[in-house]
Amino acid sequence: MNYRNATQEDLPEIVAIYNTTIAGRMVTADTEPVTVESRQHWFDIHSPEKRPLWMVEDEGVSVGWVSFQSFYGRPAYDGTAEISIYLHENTRGKGYGKKILEYAMEQCPAIKVHTLLGFIFAHNIPSLKLFEQLGFKEWAHLPNIAVLDGVERSLNILGKRIY
């Protein structure tokens, strides 16, 4: 598998992959598709050195993307990052998420991230199992803080100390 820094030209694909997850109400709190323009600032705050956004390819074919985002935006939390993994619809459930998360954890020392967080809806059992399989623990449970199509949903924050 190949991991490369995302470029501006990748942003439409990143948004398209993200938008495929909205209807399922399992992965994101967005309820309507987002636009490339609306994700520009989010894209711009990533940096290869500290908060990378990688495109993931397998044998030259795009699998999805992974991003690191700062937690809480204060200097004392610089070593903590939230990780997000989004896969093309046809690559989900094939083990790519595990490979990507393992690779991301291996890269954490190079980007000075000692603590990794995953923000996962409590009803997203496949993602919870993936993170737990790789040693993440539930560090917080925020009951019924989101409403998706009139249904209250809880959010779990899973964490792992990397080094």
Buried (B, 14 or more C-beta within 10 A) or exposed (E): EEBEEBEEEBBEBBBEBBBBBBEEBBBBBBEEEBEBEEBEEBBEEBEEEBBBBBBBBBEEEBBBBBBBBBBEEEEEEBBBBBBBBBBBEEBBEEEBBBBBBEBBBEBBEEBEBBBBBBBBBBBBEEBBEBBBEBEBEBEEEEEEEBEBEEEEBBBBBBBBEBE
